[in-house]
């Protein structure tokens, strides 16, 4: 039981750390663009946005999956069962 909770915590912490690194990349891209000898770092900005958005979507999907298993979501977020036309 405790091992499952530790694994769940790691599943949440690792993407959060990646998202924090993405915020750092975005911040650095904007601040280094003010330097006169350095151009705007488009590659670093795009990498930072991806490193921010993908882990956030992963965490959101993990939480939604966990809440669906416990039936604690609104009906619009539940997986619909296929309707039989017969």
LOKOLSE-345551 format. One record per atom (N, C-alpha, C): residue in three letters; atom name; z, y, x. Coordinates in nm, 4 decimals. Example, Ala and Ser with C-alpha at 12.3 -4.5 7.8 and 13.67 -1.06 7.14 Angstrom:
! LOKOLSE-345551
+---------+-------+----------+----------+----------+
: residuo : atomo :       c3 :       c2 :       c1 :
+---------+-------+----------+----------+----------+
:     ALA :     N :   0.7800 :  -0.5690 :   1.3190 :
:     ALA :    CA :   0.7800 :  -0.4500 :   1.2300 :
:     ALA :     C :   0.7800 :  -0.3300 :   1.3200 :
:     SER :     N :   0.7080 :  -0.2250 :   1.2850 :
:     SER :    CA :   0.7140 :  -0.1060 :   1.3670 :
:     SER :     C :   0.7870 :   0.0030 :   1.2900 :
+---------+-------+----------+----------+----------+
***
This chain:
! LOKOLSE-345551
+---------+-------+----------+----------+----------+
: residuo : atomo :       c3 :       c2 :       c1 :
+---------+-------+----------+----------+----------+
:     UNK :     N :   0.0000 :  -0.1195 :   0.0820 :
:     UNK :    CA :   0.0000 :   0.0000 :   0.0000 :
:     UNK :     C :   0.0000 :   0.1260 :   0.0865 :
:     UNK :     N :   0.0837 :   0.1278 :   0.1889 :
:     UNK :    CA :   0.0901 :   0.2456 :   0.2752 :
:     UNK :     C :  -0.0375 :   0.2598 :   0.3571 :
:     UNK :     N :  -0.1000 :   0.1475 :   0.3921 :
:     UNK :    CA :  -0.2245 :   0.1510 :   0.4692 :
:     UNK :     C :  -0.3352 :   0.2141 :   0.3863 :
:     UNK :     N :  -0.3395 :   0.1836 :   0.2584 :
:     UNK :    CA :  -0.4405 :   0.2422 :   0.1699 :
:     UNK :     C :  -0.4237 :   0.3932 :   0.1605 :
:     UNK :     N :  -0.3005 :   0.4396 :   0.1555 :
:     UNK :    CA :  -0.2760 :   0.5837 :   0.1481 :
:     UNK :     C :  -0.3143 :   0.6533 :   0.2778 :
:     UNK :     N :  -0.2912 :   0.5884 :   0.3903 :
:     UNK :    CA :  -0.3300 :   0.6464 :   0.5189 :
:     UNK :     C :  -0.4820 :   0.6530 :   0.5293 :
:     UNK :     N :  -0.5496 :   0.5492 :   0.4848 :
:     UNK :    CA :  -0.6966 :   0.5489 :   0.4873 :
:     UNK :     C :  -0.7507 :   0.6580 :   0.3958 :
:     UNK :     N :  -0.6926 :   0.6730 :   0.2768 :
:     UNK :    CA :  -0.7363 :   0.7784 :   0.1849 :
:     UNK :     C :  -0.7131 :   0.9162 :   0.2456 :
:     UNK :     N :  -0.6019 :   0.9330 :   0.3156 :
:     UNK :    CA :  -0.5753 :   1.0606 :   0.3811 :
:     UNK :     C :  -0.6786 :   1.0889 :   0.4899 :
:     UNK :     N :  -0.7137 :   0.9868 :   0.5682 :
:     UNK :    CA :  -0.8166 :   1.0050 :   0.6717 :
:     UNK :     C :  -0.9522 :   1.0374 :   0.6107 :
:     UNK :     N :  -0.9817 :   0.9750 :   0.4959 :
:     UNK :    CA :  -1.1084 :   1.0032 :   0.4288 :
:     UNK :     C :  -1.1139 :   1.1494 :   0.3858 :
:     UNK :     N :  -1.0010 :   1.2090 :   0.3565 :
:     UNK :    CA :  -0.9979 :   1.3493 :   0.3162 :
:     UNK :     C :  -0.9881 :   1.4447 :   0.4360 :
:     UNK :     N :  -0.9204 :   1.4044 :   0.5426 :
:     UNK :    CA :  -0.8952 :   1.4950 :   0.6550 :
:     UNK :     C :  -1.0177 :   1.5087 :   0.7455 :
:     UNK :     N :  -1.0875 :   1.3999 :   0.7721 :
:     UNK :    CA :  -1.2021 :   1.4065 :   0.8640 :
:     UNK :     C :  -1.3118 :   1.4986 :   0.8109 :
:     UNK :     N :  -1.3554 :   1.4860 :   0.6836 :
:     UNK :    CA :  -1.4547 :   1.5823 :   0.6343 :
:     UNK :     C :  -1.4009 :   1.7254 :   0.6291 :
:     UNK :     N :  -1.2719 :   1.7422 :   0.6033 :
:     UNK :    CA :  -1.2153 :   1.8774 :   0.6029 :
:     UNK :     C :  -1.2229 :   1.9389 :   0.7425 :
:     UNK :     N :  -1.1997 :   1.8594 :   0.8450 :
:     UNK :    CA :  -1.2103 :   1.9092 :   0.9832 :
:     UNK :     C :  -1.3549 :   1.9463 :   1.0160 :
:     UNK :     N :  -1.4496 :   1.8677 :   0.9684 :
:     UNK :    CA :  -1.5916 :   1.8992 :   0.9903 :
:     UNK :     C :  -1.6275 :   2.0288 :   0.9186 :
:     UNK :     N :  -1.5756 :   2.0476 :   0.7961 :
:     UNK :    CA :  -1.6020 :   2.1709 :   0.7221 :
:     UNK :     C :  -1.5423 :   2.2922 :   0.7934 :
:     UNK :     N :  -1.4239 :   2.2760 :   0.8515 :
:     UNK :    CA :  -1.3647 :   2.3864 :   0.9275 :
:     UNK :     C :  -1.4504 :   2.4203 :   1.0489 :
:     UNK :     N :  -1.5057 :   2.3192 :   1.1137 :
:     UNK :    CA :  -1.5948 :   2.3450 :   1.2270 :
:     UNK :     C :  -1.7214 :   2.4171 :   1.1796 :
:     UNK :     N :  -1.7692 :   2.3822 :   1.0592 :
:     UNK :    CA :  -1.8848 :   2.4519 :   1.0028 :
:     UNK :     C :  -1.8562 :   2.5993 :   0.9793 :
:     UNK :     N :  -1.7358 :   2.6306 :   0.9309 :
:     UNK :    CA :  -1.6974 :   2.7707 :   0.9119 :
:     UNK :     C :  -1.6956 :   2.8431 :   1.0456 :
:     UNK :     N :  -1.6476 :   2.7754 :   1.1497 :
:     UNK :    CA :  -1.6450 :   2.8356 :   1.2832 :
:     UNK :     C :  -1.7866 :   2.8638 :   1.3338 :
:     UNK :     N :  -1.8787 :   2.7702 :   1.3097 :
:     UNK :    CA :  -2.0166 :   2.7917 :   1.3528 :
:     UNK :     C :  -2.0796 :   2.9093 :   1.2796 :
:     UNK :     N :  -2.0547 :   2.9214 :   1.1500 :
:     UNK :    CA :  -2.1088 :   3.0326 :   1.0726 :
:     UNK :     C :  -2.0517 :   3.1645 :   1.1236 :
:     UNK :     N :  -1.9218 :   3.1665 :   1.1464 :
:     UNK :    CA :  -1.8569 :   3.2880 :   1.1960 :
:     UNK :     C :  -1.9130 :   3.3289 :   1.3323 :
:     UNK :     N :  -1.9268 :   3.2326 :   1.4215 :
:     UNK :    CA :  -1.9796 :   3.2629 :   1.5542 :
:     UNK :     C :  -2.1229 :   3.3140 :   1.5473 :
:     UNK :     N :  -2.2030 :   3.2578 :   1.4587 :
:     UNK :    CA :  -2.3419 :   3.3031 :   1.4463 :
:     UNK :     C :  -2.3469 :   3.4496 :   1.4034 :
:     UNK :     N :  -2.2601 :   3.4885 :   1.3121 :
:     UNK :    CA :  -2.2592 :   3.6281 :   1.2684 :
:     UNK :     C :  -2.2021 :   3.7215 :   1.3744 :
:     UNK :     N :  -2.0951 :   3.6824 :   1.4411 :
:     UNK :    CA :  -2.0344 :   3.7709 :   1.5389 :
:     UNK :     C :  -2.1185 :   3.7821 :   1.6658 :
:     UNK :     N :  -2.1827 :   3.6751 :   1.7080 :
:     UNK :    CA :  -2.2677 :   3.6844 :   1.8267 :
:     UNK :     C :  -2.3947 :   3.7631 :   1.7994 :
:     UNK :     N :  -2.4315 :   3.7771 :   1.6729 :
:     UNK :    CA :  -2.5518 :   3.8550 :   1.6416 :
:     UNK :     C :  -2.5292 :   4.0039 :   1.6653 :
:     UNK :     N :  -2.4041 :   4.0482 :   1.6750 :
:     UNK :    CA :  -2.3765 :   4.1895 :   1.7022 :
:     UNK :     C :  -2.3884 :   4.2226 :   1.8507 :
:     UNK :     N :  -2.3925 :   4.1227 :   1.9353 :
:     UNK :    CA :  -2.4076 :   4.1468 :   2.0790 :
:     UNK :     C :  -2.5505 :   4.1944 :   2.1062 :
:     UNK :     N :  -2.5675 :   4.2927 :   2.1934 :
:     UNK :    CA :  -2.7010 :   4.3486 :   2.2157 :
:     UNK :     C :  -2.7977 :   4.2533 :   2.2864 :
:     UNK :     N :  -2.7473 :   4.1626 :   2.3679 :
:     UNK :    CA :  -2.8366 :   4.0764 :   2.4449 :
:     UNK :     C :  -2.8615 :   3.9405 :   2.3793 :
:     UNK :     N :  -2.7977 :   3.9145 :   2.2657 :
:     UNK :    CA :  -2.8126 :   3.7854 :   2.1988 :
:     UNK :     C :  -2.8764 :   3.8089 :   2.0623 :
:     UNK :     N :  -2.9831 :   3.7341 :   2.0329 :
:     UNK :    CA :  -3.0448 :   3.7439 :   1.9016 :
:     UNK :     C :  -2.9637 :   3.6684 :   1.7981 :
:     UNK :     N :  -3.0124 :   3.6696 :   1.6750 :
:     UNK :    CA :  -2.9414 :   3.5991 :   1.5688 :
:     UNK :     C :  -2.9622 :   3.4492 :   1.5867 :
:     UNK :     N :  -2.8567 :   3.3739 :   1.5735 :
:     UNK :    CA :  -2.8595 :   3.2292 :   1.5984 :
:     UNK :     C :  -2.8844 :   3.1538 :   1.4671 :
:     UNK :     N :  -3.0116 :   3.1422 :   1.4308 :
:     UNK :    CA :  -3.0455 :   3.0759 :   1.3047 :
:     UNK :     C :  -3.0092 :   2.9286 :   1.3061 :
:     UNK :     N :  -3.0318 :   2.8617 :   1.4172 :
:     UNK :    CA :  -3.0001 :   2.7191 :   1.4256 :
:     UNK :     C :  -2.8515 :   2.6925 :   1.4068 :
:     UNK :     N :  -2.7694 :   2.7744 :   1.4694 :
:     UNK :    CA :  -2.6250 :   2.7577 :   1.4571 :
:     UNK :     C :  -2.5795 :   2.7902 :   1.3155 :
:     UNK :     N :  -2.6409 :   2.8897 :   1.2525 :
:     UNK :    CA :  -2.6047 :   2.9247 :   1.1155 :
:     UNK :     C :  -2.6391 :   2.8109 :   1.0194 :
:     UNK :     N :  -2.7581 :   2.7555 :   1.0324 :
:     UNK :    CA :  -2.7998 :   2.6460 :   0.9437 :
:     UNK :     C :  -2.7138 :   2.5225 :   0.9669 :
:     UNK :     N :  -2.6857 :   2.4916 :   1.0924 :
:     UNK :    CA :  -2.5978 :   2.3781 :   1.1229 :
:     UNK :     C :  -2.4578 :   2.4009 :   1.0651 :
:     UNK :     N :  -2.4078 :   2.5228 :   1.0746 :
:     UNK :    CA :  -2.2763 :   2.5545 :   1.0193 :
:     UNK :     C :  -2.2728 :   2.5416 :   0.8680 :
:     UNK :     N :  -2.3784 :   2.5866 :   0.8007 :
:     UNK :    CA :  -2.3837 :   2.5744 :   0.6545 :
:     UNK :     C :  -2.3874 :   2.4274 :   0.6143 :
:     UNK :     N :  -2.4664 :   2.3483 :   0.6839 :
:     UNK :    CA :  -2.4716 :   2.2050 :   0.6536 :
:     UNK :     C :  -2.3379 :   2.1375 :   0.6823 :
:     UNK :     N :  -2.2737 :   2.1764 :   0.7938 :
:     UNK :    CA :  -2.1443 :   2.1172 :   0.8282 :
:     UNK :     C :  -2.0355 :   2.1627 :   0.7324 :
:     UNK :     N :  -2.0585 :   2.2673 :   0.6566 :
:     UNK :    CA :  -1.9622 :   2.3117 :   0.5572 :
:     UNK :     C :  -1.9890 :   2.2470 :   0.4215 :
:     UNK :     N :  -2.1142 :   2.2432 :   0.3798 :
:     UNK :    CA :  -2.1486 :   2.1995 :   0.2436 :
:     UNK :     C :  -2.1388 :   2.0479 :   0.2282 :
:     UNK :     N :  -2.1895 :   1.9723 :   0.3232 :
:     UNK :    CA :  -2.1920 :   1.8256 :   0.3089 :
:     UNK :     C :  -2.0511 :   1.7665 :   0.2988 :
:     UNK :     N :  -1.9555 :   1.8048 :   0.3839 :
:     UNK :    CA :  -1.8196 :   1.7499 :   0.3659 :
:     UNK :     C :  -1.7535 :   1.7931 :   0.2355 :
:     UNK :     N :  -1.7798 :   1.9159 :   0.1905 :
:     UNK :    CA :  -1.7220 :   1.9592 :   0.0630 :
:     UNK :     C :  -1.7754 :   1.8743 :  -0.0510 :
:     UNK :     N :  -1.9056 :   1.8455 :  -0.0504 :
:     UNK :    CA :  -1.9625 :   1.7585 :  -0.1535 :
:     UNK :     C :  -1.9058 :   1.6170 :  -0.1441 :
:     UNK :     N :  -1.8842 :   1.5681 :  -0.0225 :
:     UNK :    CA :  -1.8259 :   1.4361 :  -0.0047 :
:     UNK :     C :  -1.6844 :   1.4299 :  -0.0613 :
:     UNK :     N :  -1.6036 :   1.5311 :  -0.0307 :
:     UNK :    CA :  -1.4663 :   1.5343 :  -0.0816 :
:     UNK :     C :  -1.4662 :   1.5435 :  -0.2338 :
:     UNK :     N :  -1.5546 :   1.6253 :  -0.2896 :
:     UNK :    CA :  -1.5616 :   1.6381 :  -0.4351 :
:     UNK :     C :  -1.6014 :   1.5058 :  -0.4997 :
:     UNK :     N :  -1.6959 :   1.4347 :  -0.4414 :
:     UNK :    CA :  -1.7359 :   1.3047 :  -0.4945 :
:     UNK :     C :  -1.6255 :   1.2015 :  -0.4824 :
:     UNK :     N :  -1.5518 :   1.2067 :  -0.3730 :
:     UNK :    CA :  -1.4397 :   1.1139 :  -0.3549 :
:     UNK :     C :  -1.3326 :   1.1374 :  -0.4605 :
:     UNK :     N :  -1.2990 :   1.2637 :  -0.4852 :
:     UNK :    CA :  -1.1972 :   1.2952 :  -0.5859 :
:     UNK :     C :  -1.2459 :   1.2562 :  -0.7244 :
:     UNK :     N :  -1.3739 :   1.2842 :  -0.7556 :
:     UNK :    CA :  -1.4276 :   1.2480 :  -0.8872 :
:     UNK :     C :  -1.4252 :   1.0969 :  -0.9068 :
:     UNK :     N :  -1.4632 :   1.0210 :  -0.8051 :
:     UNK :    CA :  -1.4603 :   0.8748 :  -0.8149 :
:     UNK :     C :  -1.3179 :   0.8249 :  -0.8377 :
:     UNK :     N :  -1.2221 :   0.8810 :  -0.7661 :
:     UNK :    CA :  -1.0824 :   0.8405 :  -0.7797 :
:     UNK :     C :  -1.0295 :   0.8720 :  -0.9198 :
:     UNK :     N :  -1.0641 :   0.9879 :  -0.9713 :
:     UNK :    CA :  -1.0161 :   1.0267 :  -1.1035 :
:     UNK :     C :  -1.0860 :   0.9477 :  -1.2145 :
:     UNK :     N :  -1.2114 :   0.9102 :  -1.1935 :
:     UNK :    CA :  -1.2807 :   0.8260 :  -1.2928 :
:     UNK :     C :  -1.2150 :   0.6893 :  -1.3039 :
:     UNK :     N :  -1.1717 :   0.6336 :  -1.1912 :
:     UNK :    CA :  -1.1064 :   0.5026 :  -1.1934 :
:     UNK :     C :  -0.9775 :   0.5069 :  -1.2744 :
:     UNK :     N :  -0.9103 :   0.6197 :  -1.2753 :
:     UNK :    CA :  -0.7833 :   0.6320 :  -1.3472 :
:     UNK :     C :  -0.8011 :   0.6952 :  -1.4854 :
:     UNK :     N :  -0.9258 :   0.7169 :  -1.5287 :
:     UNK :    CA :  -0.9581 :   0.7764 :  -1.6593 :
:     UNK :     C :  -0.8889 :   0.9113 :  -1.6795 :
:     UNK :     N :  -0.8941 :   0.9957 :  -1.5777 :
:     UNK :    CA :  -0.8321 :   1.1271 :  -1.5875 :
:     UNK :     C :  -0.9341 :   1.2394 :  -1.5789 :
:     UNK :     N :  -1.0563 :   1.2146 :  -1.6233 :
:     UNK :    CA :  -1.1581 :   1.3192 :  -1.6226 :
:     UNK :     C :  -1.2016 :   1.3472 :  -1.7657 :
:     UNK :     N :  -1.2646 :   1.4614 :  -1.7834 :
:     UNK :    CA :  -1.3154 :   1.4954 :  -1.9159 :
:     UNK :     C :  -1.4301 :   1.4023 :  -1.9514 :
:     UNK :     N :  -1.4557 :   1.3844 :  -2.0811 :
:     UNK :    CA :  -1.5618 :   1.2906 :  -2.1219 :
:     UNK :     C :  -1.6998 :   1.3242 :  -2.0646 :
:     UNK :     N :  -1.7277 :   1.4513 :  -2.0392 :
:     UNK :    CA :  -1.8604 :   1.4859 :  -1.9867 :
:     UNK :     C :  -1.8808 :   1.4376 :  -1.8433 :
:     UNK :     N :  -1.7719 :   1.4059 :  -1.7712 :
:     UNK :    CA :  -1.7832 :   1.3562 :  -1.6350 :
:     UNK :     C :  -1.7749 :   1.2042 :  -1.6261 :
:     UNK :     N :  -1.7514 :   1.1381 :  -1.7371 :
:     UNK :    CA :  -1.7459 :   0.9918 :  -1.7388 :
:     UNK :     C :  -1.8876 :   0.9352 :  -1.7281 :
:     UNK :     N :  -1.8992 :   0.8170 :  -1.6713 :
:     UNK :    CA :  -2.0297 :   0.7501 :  -1.6614 :
:     UNK :     C :  -2.0620 :   0.6932 :  -1.7978 :
:     UNK :     N :  -2.1775 :   0.7311 :  -1.8480 :
:     UNK :    CA :  -2.2158 :   0.6860 :  -1.9811 :
:     UNK :     C :  -2.2679 :   0.5441 :  -1.9777 :
:     UNK :     N :  -2.2326 :   0.4701 :  -2.0789 :
:     UNK :    CA :  -2.2785 :   0.3322 :  -2.0902 :
:     UNK :     C :  -2.4174 :   0.3326 :  -2.1512 :
:     UNK :     N :  -2.5056 :   0.2423 :  -2.1081 :
:     UNK :    CA :  -2.6406 :   0.2385 :  -2.1680 :
:     UNK :     C :  -2.6325 :   0.1998 :  -2.3146 :
:     UNK :     N :  -2.7103 :   0.2714 :  -2.3943 :
:     UNK :    CA :  -2.7109 :   0.2436 :  -2.5381 :
:     UNK :     C :  -2.8095 :   0.1327 :  -2.5677 :
:     UNK :     N :  -2.7699 :   0.0435 :  -2.6586 :
:     UNK :    CA :  -2.8571 :  -0.0645 :  -2.7003 :
:     UNK :     C :  -2.9378 :  -0.0190 :  -2.8206 :
:     UNK :     N :  -3.0702 :  -0.0301 :  -2.8110 :
:     UNK :    CA :  -3.1570 :   0.0111 :  -2.9213 :
:     UNK :     C :  -3.1855 :  -0.1043 :  -3.0157 :
:     UNK :     N :  -3.1378 :  -0.2204 :  -2.9865 :
:     UNK :    CA :  -3.1680 :  -0.3367 :  -3.0679 :
:     UNK :     C :  -3.0776 :  -0.3473 :  -3.1857 :
+---------+-------+----------+----------+----------+
***
